[in-house]
Amino acid sequence: MIGIIGYGRFGRLMARYLSGEVRVEVYRRGHKALEQPHGVVFRSLEEVCRQRIVIPAVPISQMEGVLSEMAPHLSRNTLVIDVCSVKVYPCRLMMKLLPENVSILGTHPMFGPDSAAESLSGKKIVLCPRRIGLRPLHRIRAFLETRGLAVIETTPEEHDRKIAVSLGLTHFIGRSLSRIDARPMDIDTEGYQRLLRTLETVENDTWQLFEDMHRYNPYAREVREAFLTAAAAIHGNLDGYVGGGDDA
């Protein structure tokens, strides 16, 4: 059985897919009535932590507190798998806070409730092994690949360097488009339509996710600053020869 801690949008997505394969136990705070798919049962934190595989599916900023709560209840040889969109920070926390007899695997599913609503086929998932044997790692990789996922294995540092550009910068641009109220227009271009698709990608995600992916990625700030410096330089170049009163 698999235990999931947290039942937000991504927690529900995981529960829906995994419950078709194994029994899934979920711990969630609060008492709000939520849909309970077939194969999913709600349990206490202690009960969920007794499962063979435990997945904390909580915001990055809550990981430290949740891992500290989990630690006393984990069984020997439990495998803890995080699903954060940054990897250096949660992997360090897991190594620091979880018992030495617990296995640890960092992951970043490169999809979400919207992009994977219908299928996992062709979607990417990153694996960052931290404290896990080769045999269980190979079993997990095979499980993911047979579900149509493209598996990428790397280090937490390499992941965060690349994701600072491919995800962090994308969301930064999308949020900036939202701030200027970019919307569809009758006179547009294919390039503008692609920009709007970037905006649509980020608008369904929470501000907390956006803030956390920048706050906890050690490379995000330098990428943002490089982008802003380049944009300011291009803007300055345009000021040098645009708007000087020349006739069109």
VEXDREN-2710 file (C-alpha; in Angstrom, 1 decimal):
% VEXDREN-2710
k/r/px/py/pz
1/MET/0.0/0.0/0.0
2/ILE/1.0/3.6/-0.6
3/GLY/0.4/6.5/1.9
4/ILE/-0.1/10.1/0.7
5/ILE/0.2/13.0/3.1
6/GLY/-1.7/15.9/1.7
7/TYR/-4.8/16.0/-0.5
8/GLY/-4.5/19.1/-2.6
9/ARG/-4.8/19.1/-6.4
10/PHE/-1.7/17.1/-7.0
11/GLY/-2.3/14.7/-4.1
12/ARG/-5.7/14.0/-5.6
13/LEU/-4.2/13.4/-9.0
14/MET/-1.7/10.9/-7.6
15/ALA/-4.4/9.1/-5.6
16/ARG/-6.6/8.8/-8.6
17/TYR/-3.8/7.1/-10.7
18/LEU/-2.3/5.0/-8.0
19/SER/-5.6/3.7/-6.6
20/GLY/-6.1/1.8/-9.8
21/GLU/-2.9/-0.1/-9.0
22/VAL/-2.7/-0.4/-5.2
23/ARG/-4.6/0.5/-2.1
24/VAL/-3.9/4.1/-1.2
25/GLU/-4.2/5.6/2.3
26/VAL/-4.4/9.4/2.6
27/TYR/-3.8/11.8/5.5
28/ARG/-5.3/15.2/5.2
29/ARG/-5.8/18.0/7.7
30/GLY/-9.2/19.5/8.3
31/HIS/-12.7/17.9/8.0
32/LYS/-13.9/19.3/4.7
33/ALA/-15.9/16.6/2.9
34/LEU/-13.9/15.6/-0.3
35/GLU/-14.4/13.0/-3.0
36/GLN/-12.9/9.7/-2.0
37/PRO/-12.2/7.7/-5.1
38/HIS/-12.5/3.9/-5.2
39/GLY/-9.3/2.4/-3.7
40/VAL/-8.6/5.5/-1.5
41/VAL/-9.2/5.7/2.2
42/PHE/-8.6/8.5/4.7
43/ARG/-6.4/7.6/7.7
44/SER/-4.5/9.2/10.5
45/LEU/-1.0/10.4/10.0
46/GLU/0.3/7.5/12.1
47/GLU/-1.5/5.0/10.0
48/VAL/-0.4/6.5/6.7
49/CYS/3.2/6.6/7.8
50/ARG/3.1/2.8/8.4
51/GLN/2.8/2.2/4.7
52/ARG/5.7/0.7/2.6
53/ILE/5.9/3.9/0.5
54/VAL/4.9/7.3/1.9
55/ILE/4.6/10.4/-0.3
56/PRO/4.4/13.8/1.3
57/ALA/2.4/15.9/-1.2
58/VAL/2.4/19.3/0.5
59/PRO/3.7/22.8/-0.5
60/ILE/7.5/23.1/-0.4
61/SER/7.3/25.6/2.4
62/GLN/5.5/23.0/4.6
63/MET/7.9/20.2/4.0
64/GLU/10.1/20.8/7.1
65/GLY/7.2/20.7/9.5
66/VAL/5.5/17.7/7.8
67/LEU/8.7/15.6/7.7
68/SER/9.3/16.3/11.3
69/GLU/5.8/15.1/12.1
70/MET/6.3/12.0/9.9
71/ALA/9.7/10.9/11.3
72/PRO/8.6/9.3/14.6
73/HIS/6.0/7.2/12.8
74/LEU/7.9/5.8/9.9
75/SER/8.8/2.1/9.9
76/ARG/12.1/0.6/9.1
77/ASN/12.8/0.4/5.4
78/THR/9.9/2.7/4.5
79/LEU/10.5/4.5/1.2
80/VAL/9.7/8.3/1.4
81/ILE/9.2/9.9/-2.0
82/ASP/8.8/13.7/-2.3
83/VAL/7.2/15.3/-5.3
84/CYS/8.4/19.0/-4.9
85/SER/9.2/21.1/-8.0
86/VAL/12.6/21.9/-6.5
87/LYS/15.0/19.2/-5.3
88/VAL/18.0/20.5/-3.4
89/TYR/15.9/21.8/-0.5
90/PRO/13.5/18.8/0.1
91/CYS/16.3/16.2/-0.4
92/ARG/18.5/17.9/2.2
93/LEU/15.5/18.0/4.6
94/MET/14.7/14.4/4.1
95/MET/18.3/13.3/4.7
96/LYS/18.5/15.5/7.8
97/LEU/15.1/14.8/9.4
98/LEU/14.2/11.2/8.5
99/PRO/15.6/8.1/10.3
100/GLU/18.7/6.6/8.8
101/ASN/16.8/3.3/8.2
102/VAL/14.3/5.0/5.9
103/SER/15.0/5.1/2.2
104/ILE/14.7/8.4/0.3
105/LEU/13.9/9.2/-3.3
106/GLY/13.5/12.8/-4.6
107/THR/11.2/13.1/-7.6
108/HIS/9.7/15.9/-9.7
109/PRO/6.7/14.9/-11.8
110/MET/6.8/17.3/-14.7
111/PHE/3.1/17.4/-15.1
112/GLY/0.1/18.5/-13.1
113/PRO/-3.6/18.1/-12.6
114/ASP/-4.3/19.9/-15.9
115/SER/-1.7/18.5/-18.2
116/ALA/-2.2/14.9/-16.9
117/ALA/-5.9/15.0/-16.5
118/GLU/-6.5/12.4/-19.2
119/SER/-3.2/10.5/-19.4
120/LEU/0.3/10.1/-18.1
121/SER/1.6/8.9/-21.5
122/GLY/4.6/10.9/-22.7
123/LYS/4.9/13.0/-19.5
124/LYS/8.3/13.4/-17.8
125/ILE/9.3/12.6/-14.3
126/VAL/12.7/13.4/-12.7
127/LEU/14.3/11.0/-10.2
128/CYS/17.0/12.1/-7.7
129/PRO/18.0/9.0/-5.7
130/ARG/19.4/9.9/-2.3
131/ARG/19.3/6.8/-0.1
132/ILE/17.8/3.9/-2.0
133/GLY/19.1/0.5/-3.2
134/LEU/19.5/-0.2/-6.9
135/ARG/16.9/-2.9/-6.9
136/PRO/14.0/-0.8/-5.5
137/LEU/15.1/2.1/-7.7
138/HIS/15.0/-0.1/-10.8
139/ARG/11.6/-1.4/-9.8
140/ILE/10.2/2.1/-9.4
141/ARG/11.7/3.2/-12.7
142/ALA/10.2/0.2/-14.5
143/PHE/6.8/0.9/-12.9
144/LEU/6.9/4.5/-14.1
145/GLU/8.0/3.6/-17.6
146/THR/5.3/1.0/-18.1
147/ARG/2.8/3.7/-17.3
148/GLY/4.1/5.8/-20.3
149/LEU/6.3/8.2/-18.3
150/ALA/9.7/9.3/-19.6
151/VAL/12.1/9.0/-16.6
152/ILE/15.1/11.3/-16.2
153/GLU/17.6/10.5/-13.5
154/THR/19.8/13.3/-12.2
155/THR/21.1/15.1/-9.1
156/PRO/19.1/17.6/-7.1
157/GLU/21.6/20.4/-8.0
158/GLU/21.4/19.7/-11.8
159/HIS/17.6/19.5/-11.6
160/ASP/17.3/22.9/-9.8
161/ARG/19.7/24.6/-12.2
162/LYS/17.7/23.5/-15.2
163/ILE/14.2/23.9/-13.7
164/ALA/15.1/27.5/-12.6
165/VAL/14.9/28.3/-16.4
166/SER/12.4/25.8/-17.8
167/LEU/9.8/26.2/-15.0
168/GLY/10.8/29.2/-12.8
169/LEU/11.4/31.6/-15.7
170/THR/8.3/30.3/-17.5
171/HIS/6.1/31.0/-14.5
172/PHE/7.8/34.4/-13.9
173/ILE/6.9/35.5/-17.4
174/GLY/3.4/34.1/-17.1
175/ARG/2.8/35.9/-13.9
176/SER/4.2/39.1/-15.5
177/LEU/1.7/38.7/-18.4
178/SER/-1.1/38.3/-15.8
179/ARG/0.0/41.5/-14.1
180/ILE/-0.4/43.5/-17.3
181/ASP/-3.7/41.8/-17.9
182/ALA/-2.7/40.1/-21.2
183/ARG/-5.8/38.6/-22.8
184/PRO/-6.8/37.2/-26.3
185/MET/-7.3/39.9/-29.0
186/ASP/-8.8/39.8/-32.4
187/ILE/-5.6/41.3/-33.9
188/ASP/-2.8/39.0/-32.7
189/THR/0.0/36.7/-33.9
190/GLU/0.9/33.1/-33.3
191/GLY/3.7/34.3/-31.1
192/TYR/1.3/36.2/-28.9
193/GLN/-1.0/33.1/-28.7
194/ARG/1.9/31.0/-27.5
195/LEU/2.5/33.7/-24.8
196/LEU/-1.1/33.4/-23.7
197/ARG/-0.7/29.6/-23.4
198/THR/2.2/30.3/-21.0
199/LEU/-0.2/32.5/-19.0
200/GLU/-2.9/29.8/-19.0
201/THR/-0.3/27.3/-17.7
202/VAL/0.4/29.3/-14.6
203/GLU/-3.0/30.8/-13.8
204/ASN/-4.4/27.5/-12.5
205/ASP/-1.4/27.1/-10.0
206/THR/-1.4/28.8/-6.6
207/TRP/0.6/31.8/-5.8
208/GLN/2.1/29.8/-3.0
209/LEU/3.6/27.3/-5.5
210/PHE/5.0/30.2/-7.6
211/GLU/6.5/31.8/-4.5
212/ASP/7.9/28.5/-3.2
213/MET/9.5/27.4/-6.5
214/HIS/11.5/30.7/-6.5
215/ARG/12.2/31.0/-2.8
216/TYR/13.5/27.4/-2.4
217/ASN/15.4/27.0/-5.7
218/PRO/19.0/28.3/-5.1
219/TYR/19.4/29.2/-8.8
220/ALA/16.0/30.9/-9.4
221/ARG/17.1/34.4/-8.4
222/GLU/20.2/34.5/-10.7
223/VAL/18.0/33.4/-13.6
224/ARG/15.4/36.1/-12.9
225/GLU/18.1/38.7/-12.6
226/ALA/19.8/37.6/-15.9
227/PHE/16.4/37.8/-17.7
228/LEU/15.6/41.3/-16.2
229/THR/19.0/42.6/-17.0
230/ALA/18.7/41.4/-20.6
231/ALA/15.2/42.9/-20.9
232/ALA/16.4/46.2/-19.4
233/ALA/19.3/46.3/-21.9
234/ILE/17.1/45.7/-24.9
235/HIS/14.6/48.3/-23.6
236/GLY/17.5/50.8/-23.3
237/ASN/18.7/50.1/-26.8
238/LEU/15.2/50.8/-28.1
239/ASP/15.1/54.0/-26.2
240/GLY/18.2/55.1/-28.1
241/TYR/16.5/55.1/-31.5
242/VAL/12.8/54.8/-31.0
243/GLY/10.5/57.7/-30.2
244/GLY/13.0/60.4/-31.4
245/GLY/10.4/62.1/-33.6
246/ASP/11.5/60.5/-36.9
247/ASP/8.7/60.3/-39.5
248/ALA/7.5/56.8/-40.3
END
